Amino acid sequence: MKKVVIWTFKRCPFCVKSKILLDQLNVEYEEIQIPFGDKRLNELALKTGCTTLPQTFVNDEYIGDNSRLYELQAEGVLESILK
């Protein structure tokens, strides 16, 4: 099974939407919730080029943010990427 990790903020509506989508697809994931301003956000930005959350990884490969997850879902490929 693939390892899915989602980095989130506590009160982020886009983070909630991404987690709801993963839950609807019955995908098990690890959530790493960080406080706003945490230095790990800078580390993620260097790795992904993205400074916002959520950020989703599958087997340590960056998949994308909330918008990208929904794009992949609309294309019908998200489930195969995650499972």
Jmol script that loads the backbone (N, CA, C; Angstrom):
load data "model"
ATOM      1  N   MET A   1       0.835  -1.179   0.000  1.00  0.00           N
ATOM      2  CA  MET A   1       0.000   0.000   0.000  1.00  0.00           C
ATOM      3  C   MET A   1       0.884   1.249   0.000  1.00  0.00           C
ATOM      4  N   LYS A   2       0.461   2.262  -0.712  1.00  0.00           N
ATOM      5  CA  LYS A   2       1.230   3.500  -0.811  1.00  0.00           C
ATOM      6  C   LYS A   2       1.087   4.326   0.463  1.00  0.00           C
ATOM      7  N   LYS A   3       2.143   5.047   0.790  1.00  0.00           N
ATOM      8  CA  LYS A   3       2.126   5.923   1.959  1.00  0.00           C
ATOM      9  C   LYS A   3       1.704   7.318   1.517  1.00  0.00           C
ATOM     10  N   VAL A   4       0.563   7.766   2.034  1.00  0.00           N
ATOM     11  CA  VAL A   4       0.033   9.084   1.708  1.00  0.00           C
ATOM     12  C   VAL A   4       0.201   9.971   2.935  1.00  0.00           C
ATOM     13  N   VAL A   5       0.816  11.130   2.715  1.00  0.00           N
ATOM     14  CA  VAL A   5       1.037  12.098   3.799  1.00  0.00           C
ATOM     15  C   VAL A   5       0.488  13.438   3.337  1.00  0.00           C
ATOM     16  N   ILE A   6      -0.281  14.061   4.212  1.00  0.00           N
ATOM     17  CA  ILE A   6      -0.826  15.383   3.905  1.00  0.00           C
ATOM     18  C   ILE A   6      -0.412  16.349   5.010  1.00  0.00           C
ATOM     19  N   TRP A   7       0.223  17.441   4.595  1.00  0.00           N
ATOM     20  CA  TRP A   7       0.643  18.498   5.506  1.00  0.00           C
ATOM     21  C   TRP A   7      -0.475  19.530   5.568  1.00  0.00           C
ATOM     22  N   THR A   8      -0.887  19.911   6.779  1.00  0.00           N
ATOM     23  CA  THR A   8      -2.035  20.791   6.938  1.00  0.00           C
ATOM     24  C   THR A   8      -1.812  21.850   8.010  1.00  0.00           C
ATOM     25  N   PHE A   9      -2.671  22.880   7.952  1.00  0.00           N
ATOM     26  CA  PHE A   9      -2.854  23.818   9.051  1.00  0.00           C
ATOM     27  C   PHE A   9      -4.135  23.419   9.772  1.00  0.00           C
ATOM     28  N   LYS A  10      -4.249  23.773  11.036  1.00  0.00           N
ATOM     29  CA  LYS A  10      -5.403  23.377  11.848  1.00  0.00           C
ATOM     30  C   LYS A  10      -6.722  23.935  11.314  1.00  0.00           C
ATOM     31  N   ARG A  11      -6.782  25.203  11.030  1.00  0.00           N
ATOM     32  CA  ARG A  11      -8.044  25.832  10.628  1.00  0.00           C
ATOM     33  C   ARG A  11      -8.000  26.280   9.173  1.00  0.00           C
ATOM     34  N   CYS A  12      -7.658  25.369   8.311  1.00  0.00           N
ATOM     35  CA  CYS A  12      -7.525  25.679   6.891  1.00  0.00           C
ATOM     36  C   CYS A  12      -8.661  24.990   6.119  1.00  0.00           C
ATOM     37  N   PRO A  13      -9.541  25.761   5.477  1.00  0.00           N
ATOM     38  CA  PRO A  13     -10.653  25.136   4.764  1.00  0.00           C
ATOM     39  C   PRO A  13     -10.201  24.261   3.587  1.00  0.00           C
ATOM     40  N   PHE A  14      -9.102  24.622   2.952  1.00  0.00           N
ATOM     41  CA  PHE A  14      -8.612  23.814   1.838  1.00  0.00           C
ATOM     42  C   PHE A  14      -8.030  22.492   2.340  1.00  0.00           C
ATOM     43  N   CYS A  15      -7.411  22.545   3.513  1.00  0.00           N
ATOM     44  CA  CYS A  15      -6.896  21.317   4.130  1.00  0.00           C
ATOM     45  C   CYS A  15      -8.053  20.375   4.463  1.00  0.00           C
ATOM     46  N   VAL A  16      -9.116  20.940   5.009  1.00  0.00           N
ATOM     47  CA  VAL A  16     -10.300  20.132   5.338  1.00  0.00           C
ATOM     48  C   VAL A  16     -10.873  19.504   4.075  1.00  0.00           C
ATOM     49  N   LYS A  17     -10.975  20.271   2.995  1.00  0.00           N
ATOM     50  CA  LYS A  17     -11.515  19.732   1.739  1.00  0.00           C
ATOM     51  C   LYS A  17     -10.666  18.578   1.216  1.00  0.00           C
ATOM     52  N   SER A  18      -9.355  18.719   1.295  1.00  0.00           N
ATOM     53  CA  SER A  18      -8.473  17.645   0.818  1.00  0.00           C
ATOM     54  C   SER A  18      -8.648  16.386   1.654  1.00  0.00           C
ATOM     55  N   LYS A  19      -8.746  16.549   2.966  1.00  0.00           N
ATOM     56  CA  LYS A  19      -8.927  15.385   3.840  1.00  0.00           C
ATOM     57  C   LYS A  19     -10.284  14.724   3.599  1.00  0.00           C
ATOM     58  N   ILE A  20     -11.303  15.521   3.345  1.00  0.00           N
ATOM     59  CA  ILE A  20     -12.620  14.958   3.037  1.00  0.00           C
ATOM     60  C   ILE A  20     -12.547  14.125   1.761  1.00  0.00           C
ATOM     61  N   LEU A  21     -11.865  14.635   0.750  1.00  0.00           N
ATOM     62  CA  LEU A  21     -11.714  13.893  -0.497  1.00  0.00           C
ATOM     63  C   LEU A  21     -10.987  12.569  -0.258  1.00  0.00           C
ATOM     64  N   LEU A  22      -9.896  12.611   0.490  1.00  0.00           N
ATOM     65  CA  LEU A  22      -9.160  11.379   0.790  1.00  0.00           C
ATOM     66  C   LEU A  22     -10.037  10.401   1.569  1.00  0.00           C
ATOM     67  N   ASP A  23     -10.807  10.915   2.519  1.00  0.00           N
ATOM     68  CA  ASP A  23     -11.714  10.055   3.287  1.00  0.00           C
ATOM     69  C   ASP A  23     -12.770   9.428   2.390  1.00  0.00           C
ATOM     70  N   GLN A  24     -13.322  10.202   1.465  1.00  0.00           N
ATOM     71  CA  GLN A  24     -14.340   9.674   0.548  1.00  0.00           C
ATOM     72  C   GLN A  24     -13.779   8.566  -0.336  1.00  0.00           C
ATOM     73  N   LEU A  25     -12.498   8.634  -0.625  1.00  0.00           N
ATOM     74  CA  LEU A  25     -11.852   7.614  -1.444  1.00  0.00           C
ATOM     75  C   LEU A  25     -11.319   6.452  -0.603  1.00  0.00           C
ATOM     76  N   ASN A  26     -11.588   6.517   0.713  1.00  0.00           N
ATOM     77  CA  ASN A  26     -11.115   5.483   1.652  1.00  0.00           C
ATOM     78  C   ASN A  26      -9.601   5.312   1.603  1.00  0.00           C
ATOM     79  N   VAL A  27      -8.910   6.427   1.522  1.00  0.00           N
ATOM     80  CA  VAL A  27      -7.456   6.419   1.488  1.00  0.00           C
ATOM     81  C   VAL A  27      -6.938   6.663   2.903  1.00  0.00           C
ATOM     82  N   GLU A  28      -6.097   5.768   3.370  1.00  0.00           N
ATOM     83  CA  GLU A  28      -5.448   5.975   4.657  1.00  0.00           C
ATOM     84  C   GLU A  28      -4.300   6.954   4.455  1.00  0.00           C
ATOM     85  N   TYR A  29      -4.192   7.908   5.357  1.00  0.00           N
ATOM     86  CA  TYR A  29      -3.148   8.917   5.226  1.00  0.00           C
ATOM     87  C   TYR A  29      -2.649   9.340   6.591  1.00  0.00           C
ATOM     88  N   GLU A  30      -1.440   9.850   6.586  1.00  0.00           N
ATOM     89  CA  GLU A  30      -0.863  10.452   7.782  1.00  0.00           C
ATOM     90  C   GLU A  30      -1.007  11.956   7.623  1.00  0.00           C
ATOM     91  N   GLU A  31      -1.552  12.598   8.628  1.00  0.00           N
ATOM     92  CA  GLU A  31      -1.670  14.051   8.615  1.00  0.00           C
ATOM     93  C   GLU A  31      -0.571  14.647   9.487  1.00  0.00           C
ATOM     94  N   ILE A  32       0.152  15.589   8.922  1.00  0.00           N
ATOM     95  CA  ILE A  32       1.140  16.339   9.689  1.00  0.00           C
ATOM     96  C   ILE A  32       0.624  17.765   9.769  1.00  0.00           C
ATOM     97  N   GLN A  33       0.115  18.111  10.941  1.00  0.00           N
ATOM     98  CA  GLN A  33      -0.468  19.429  11.147  1.00  0.00           C
ATOM     99  C   GLN A  33       0.604  20.332  11.754  1.00  0.00           C
ATOM    100  N   ILE A  34       0.837  21.457  11.107  1.00  0.00           N
ATOM    101  CA  ILE A  34       1.866  22.365  11.616  1.00  0.00           C
ATOM    102  C   ILE A  34       1.241  23.716  11.955  1.00  0.00           C
ATOM    103  N   PRO A  35       1.804  24.399  12.931  1.00  0.00           N
ATOM    104  CA  PRO A  35       1.305  25.731  13.259  1.00  0.00           C
ATOM    105  C   PRO A  35       1.698  26.732  12.184  1.00  0.00           C
ATOM    106  N   PHE A  36       0.867  27.738  12.008  1.00  0.00           N
ATOM    107  CA  PHE A  36       1.168  28.786  11.045  1.00  0.00           C
ATOM    108  C   PHE A  36       2.501  29.428  11.419  1.00  0.00           C
ATOM    109  N   GLY A  37       3.354  29.632  10.423  1.00  0.00           N
ATOM    110  CA  GLY A  37       4.651  30.247  10.647  1.00  0.00           C
ATOM    111  C   GLY A  37       5.746  29.256  10.998  1.00  0.00           C
ATOM    112  N   ASP A  38       5.413  27.981  11.076  1.00  0.00           N
ATOM    113  CA  ASP A  38       6.400  26.946  11.401  1.00  0.00           C
ATOM    114  C   ASP A  38       7.490  26.905  10.328  1.00  0.00           C
ATOM    115  N   LYS A  39       8.736  26.742  10.747  1.00  0.00           N
ATOM    116  CA  LYS A  39       9.854  26.749   9.798  1.00  0.00           C
ATOM    117  C   LYS A  39       9.785  25.587   8.811  1.00  0.00           C
ATOM    118  N   ARG A  40       9.032  24.532   9.138  1.00  0.00           N
ATOM    119  CA  ARG A  40       8.899  23.411   8.199  1.00  0.00           C
ATOM    120  C   ARG A  40       8.175  23.821   6.924  1.00  0.00           C
ATOM    121  N   LEU A  41       7.370  24.874   6.995  1.00  0.00           N
ATOM    122  CA  LEU A  41       6.698  25.370   5.794  1.00  0.00           C
ATOM    123  C   LEU A  41       7.729  25.868   4.787  1.00  0.00           C
ATOM    124  N   ASN A  42       8.778  26.509   5.274  1.00  0.00           N
ATOM    125  CA  ASN A  42       9.870  26.950   4.384  1.00  0.00           C
ATOM    126  C   ASN A  42      10.576  25.757   3.770  1.00  0.00           C
ATOM    127  N   GLU A  43      10.780  24.706   4.555  1.00  0.00           N
ATOM    128  CA  GLU A  43      11.417  23.493   4.048  1.00  0.00           C
ATOM    129  C   GLU A  43      10.554  22.841   2.959  1.00  0.00           C
ATOM    130  N   LEU A  44       9.238  22.823   3.187  1.00  0.00           N
ATOM    131  CA  LEU A  44       8.330  22.282   2.170  1.00  0.00           C
ATOM    132  C   LEU A  44       8.383  23.115   0.896  1.00  0.00           C
ATOM    133  N   ALA A  45       8.430  24.429   1.054  1.00  0.00           N
ATOM    134  CA  ALA A  45       8.471  25.326  -0.110  1.00  0.00           C
ATOM    135  C   ALA A  45       9.716  25.063  -0.954  1.00  0.00           C
ATOM    136  N   LEU A  46      10.837  24.814  -0.299  1.00  0.00           N
ATOM    137  CA  LEU A  46      12.063  24.504  -1.040  1.00  0.00           C
ATOM    138  C   LEU A  46      11.928  23.182  -1.798  1.00  0.00           C
ATOM    139  N   LYS A  47      11.231  22.244  -1.196  1.00  0.00           N
ATOM    140  CA  LYS A  47      11.073  20.914  -1.799  1.00  0.00           C
ATOM    141  C   LYS A  47      10.036  20.903  -2.922  1.00  0.00           C
ATOM    142  N   THR A  48       8.964  21.702  -2.756  1.00  0.00           N
ATOM    143  CA  THR A  48       7.830  21.621  -3.680  1.00  0.00           C
ATOM    144  C   THR A  48       7.627  22.852  -4.548  1.00  0.00           C
ATOM    145  N   GLY A  49       8.193  23.983  -4.127  1.00  0.00           N
ATOM    146  CA  GLY A  49       7.928  25.226  -4.835  1.00  0.00           C
ATOM    147  C   GLY A  49       6.587  25.832  -4.463  1.00  0.00           C
ATOM    148  N   CYS A  50       5.934  25.276  -3.476  1.00  0.00           N
ATOM    149  CA  CYS A  50       4.602  25.729  -3.046  1.00  0.00           C
ATOM    150  C   CYS A  50       4.684  26.213  -1.604  1.00  0.00           C
ATOM    151  N   THR A  51       4.107  27.382  -1.324  1.00  0.00           N
ATOM    152  CA  THR A  51       4.168  27.946   0.022  1.00  0.00           C
ATOM    153  C   THR A  51       2.856  27.860   0.780  1.00  0.00           C
ATOM    154  N   THR A  52       1.876  27.170   0.223  1.00  0.00           N
ATOM    155  CA  THR A  52       0.583  27.052   0.876  1.00  0.00           C
ATOM    156  C   THR A  52       0.338  25.601   1.296  1.00  0.00           C
ATOM    157  N   LEU A  53      -0.641  25.421   2.158  1.00  0.00           N
ATOM    158  CA  LEU A  53      -1.072  24.092   2.554  1.00  0.00           C
ATOM    159  C   LEU A  53      -2.530  23.938   2.179  1.00  0.00           C
ATOM    160  N   PRO A  54      -2.973  22.726   1.953  1.00  0.00           N
ATOM    161  CA  PRO A  54      -2.314  21.456   2.185  1.00  0.00           C
ATOM    162  C   PRO A  54      -1.330  21.109   1.075  1.00  0.00           C
ATOM    163  N   GLN A  55      -0.431  20.219   1.422  1.00  0.00           N
ATOM    164  CA  GLN A  55       0.479  19.630   0.446  1.00  0.00           C
ATOM    165  C   GLN A  55       0.425  18.118   0.658  1.00  0.00           C
ATOM    166  N   THR A  56       0.227  17.396  -0.429  1.00  0.00           N
ATOM    167  CA  THR A  56       0.051  15.952  -0.352  1.00  0.00           C
ATOM    168  C   THR A  56       1.197  15.241  -1.057  1.00  0.00           C
ATOM    169  N   PHE A  57       1.685  14.204  -0.400  1.00  0.00           N
ATOM    170  CA  PHE A  57       2.771  13.376  -0.917  1.00  0.00           C
ATOM    171  C   PHE A  57       2.326  11.920  -0.954  1.00  0.00           C
ATOM    172  N   VAL A  58       2.760  11.187  -1.973  1.00  0.00           N
ATOM    173  CA  VAL A  58       2.533   9.754  -2.054  1.00  0.00           C
ATOM    174  C   VAL A  58       3.890   9.101  -2.232  1.00  0.00           C
ATOM    175  N   ASN A  59       4.236   8.231  -1.283  1.00  0.00           N
ATOM    176  CA  ASN A  59       5.558   7.596  -1.282  1.00  0.00           C
ATOM    177  C   ASN A  59       6.668   8.634  -1.434  1.00  0.00           C
ATOM    178  N   ASP A  60       6.549   9.724  -0.675  1.00  0.00           N
ATOM    179  CA  ASP A  60       7.520  10.824  -0.643  1.00  0.00           C
ATOM    180  C   ASP A  60       7.589  11.637  -1.937  1.00  0.00           C
ATOM    181  N   GLU A  61       6.692  11.412  -2.878  1.00  0.00           N
ATOM    182  CA  GLU A  61       6.633  12.199  -4.109  1.00  0.00           C
ATOM    183  C   GLU A  61       5.521  13.233  -3.981  1.00  0.00           C
ATOM    184  N   TYR A  62       5.846  14.480  -4.263  1.00  0.00           N
ATOM    185  CA  TYR A  62       4.874  15.556  -4.154  1.00  0.00           C
ATOM    186  C   TYR A  62       3.794  15.408  -5.217  1.00  0.00           C
ATOM    187  N   ILE A  63       2.544  15.380  -4.772  1.00  0.00           N
ATOM    188  CA  ILE A  63       1.399  15.257  -5.685  1.00  0.00           C
ATOM    189  C   ILE A  63       0.789  16.629  -5.960  1.00  0.00           C
ATOM    190  N   GLY A  64       0.612  17.417  -4.904  1.00  0.00           N
ATOM    191  CA  GLY A  64       0.076  18.752  -5.125  1.00  0.00           C
ATOM    192  C   GLY A  64      -0.735  19.274  -3.968  1.00  0.00           C
ATOM    193  N   ASP A  65      -1.366  20.418  -4.231  1.00  0.00           N
ATOM    194  CA  ASP A  65      -2.205  21.074  -3.232  1.00  0.00           C
ATOM    195  C   ASP A  65      -3.652  20.639  -3.399  1.00  0.00           C
ATOM    196  N   ASN A  66      -4.557  21.308  -2.721  1.00  0.00           N
ATOM    197  CA  ASN A  66      -5.974  20.961  -2.792  1.00  0.00           C
ATOM    198  C   ASN A  66      -6.506  21.021  -4.218  1.00  0.00           C
ATOM    199  N   SER A  67      -6.195  22.088  -4.925  1.00  0.00           N
ATOM    200  CA  SER A  67      -6.682  22.227  -6.304  1.00  0.00           C
ATOM    201  C   SER A  67      -6.206  21.084  -7.187  1.00  0.00           C
ATOM    202  N   ARG A  68      -4.958  20.707  -7.012  1.00  0.00           N
ATOM    203  CA  ARG A  68      -4.401  19.626  -7.833  1.00  0.00           C
ATOM    204  C   ARG A  68      -5.077  18.291  -7.518  1.00  0.00           C
ATOM    205  N   LEU A  69      -5.373  18.035  -6.248  1.00  0.00           N
ATOM    206  CA  LEU A  69      -6.075  16.794  -5.908  1.00  0.00           C
ATOM    207  C   LEU A  69      -7.427  16.730  -6.617  1.00  0.00           C
ATOM    208  N   TYR A  70      -8.157  17.836  -6.604  1.00  0.00           N
ATOM    209  CA  TYR A  70      -9.469  17.851  -7.251  1.00  0.00           C
ATOM    210  C   TYR A  70      -9.348  17.776  -8.777  1.00  0.00           C
ATOM    211  N   GLU A  71      -8.306  18.341  -9.339  1.00  0.00           N
ATOM    212  CA  GLU A  71      -8.067  18.201 -10.784  1.00  0.00           C
ATOM    213  C   GLU A  71      -7.820  16.738 -11.147  1.00  0.00           C
ATOM    214  N   LEU A  72      -6.982  16.077 -10.360  1.00  0.00           N
ATOM    215  CA  LEU A  72      -6.691  14.663 -10.607  1.00  0.00           C
ATOM    216  C   LEU A  72      -7.945  13.807 -10.431  1.00  0.00           C
ATOM    217  N   GLN A  73      -8.783  14.185  -9.473  1.00  0.00           N
ATOM    218  CA  GLN A  73     -10.049  13.469  -9.273  1.00  0.00           C
ATOM    219  C   GLN A  73     -10.959  13.648 -10.486  1.00  0.00           C
ATOM    220  N   ALA A  74     -11.043  14.862 -11.002  1.00  0.00           N
ATOM    221  CA  ALA A  74     -11.879  15.141 -12.174  1.00  0.00           C
ATOM    222  C   ALA A  74     -11.375  14.398 -13.409  1.00  0.00           C
ATOM    223  N   GLU A  75     -10.062  14.214 -13.502  1.00  0.00           N
ATOM    224  CA  GLU A  75      -9.467  13.471 -14.625  1.00  0.00           C
ATOM    225  C   GLU A  75      -9.618  11.958 -14.461  1.00  0.00           C
ATOM    226  N   GLY A  76     -10.060  11.529 -13.265  1.00  0.00           N
ATOM    227  CA  GLY A  76     -10.268  10.112 -13.013  1.00  0.00           C
ATOM    228  C   GLY A  76      -9.003   9.329 -12.692  1.00  0.00           C
ATOM    229  N   VAL A  77      -7.937  10.008 -12.294  1.00  0.00           N
ATOM    230  CA  VAL A  77      -6.670   9.321 -12.024  1.00  0.00           C
ATOM    231  C   VAL A  77      -6.218   9.389 -10.563  1.00  0.00           C
ATOM    232  N   LEU A  78      -6.899  10.165  -9.746  1.00  0.00           N
ATOM    233  CA  LEU A  78      -6.445  10.359  -8.368  1.00  0.00           C
ATOM    234  C   LEU A  78      -6.406   9.044  -7.599  1.00  0.00           C
ATOM    235  N   GLU A  79      -7.439   8.261  -7.703  1.00  0.00           N
ATOM    236  CA  GLU A  79      -7.510   7.024  -6.940  1.00  0.00           C
ATOM    237  C   GLU A  79      -6.357   6.086  -7.270  1.00  0.00           C
ATOM    238  N   SER A  80      -6.013   5.993  -8.543  1.00  0.00           N
ATOM    239  CA  SER A  80      -4.901   5.102  -8.919  1.00  0.00           C
ATOM    240  C   SER A  80      -3.557   5.639  -8.433  1.00  0.00           C
ATOM    241  N   ILE A  81      -3.428   6.948  -8.295  1.00  0.00           N
ATOM    242  CA  ILE A  81      -2.201   7.539  -7.773  1.00  0.00           C
ATOM    243  C   ILE A  81      -2.072   7.258  -6.283  1.00  0.00           C
ATOM    244  N   LEU A  82      -3.194   7.316  -5.571  1.00  0.00           N
ATOM    245  CA  LEU A  82      -3.171   7.195  -4.122  1.00  0.00           C
ATOM    246  C   LEU A  82      -3.149   5.768  -3.617  1.00  0.00           C
ATOM    247  N   LYS A  83      -3.658   4.842  -4.399  1.00  0.00           N
ATOM    248  CA  LYS A  83      -3.768   3.453  -3.898  1.00  0.00           C
ATOM    249  C   LYS A  83      -2.803   2.524  -4.564  1.00  0.00           C
TER     250      LYS A  83
END
end "model"
wireframe off; spacefill off
backbone 0.3
color backbone group
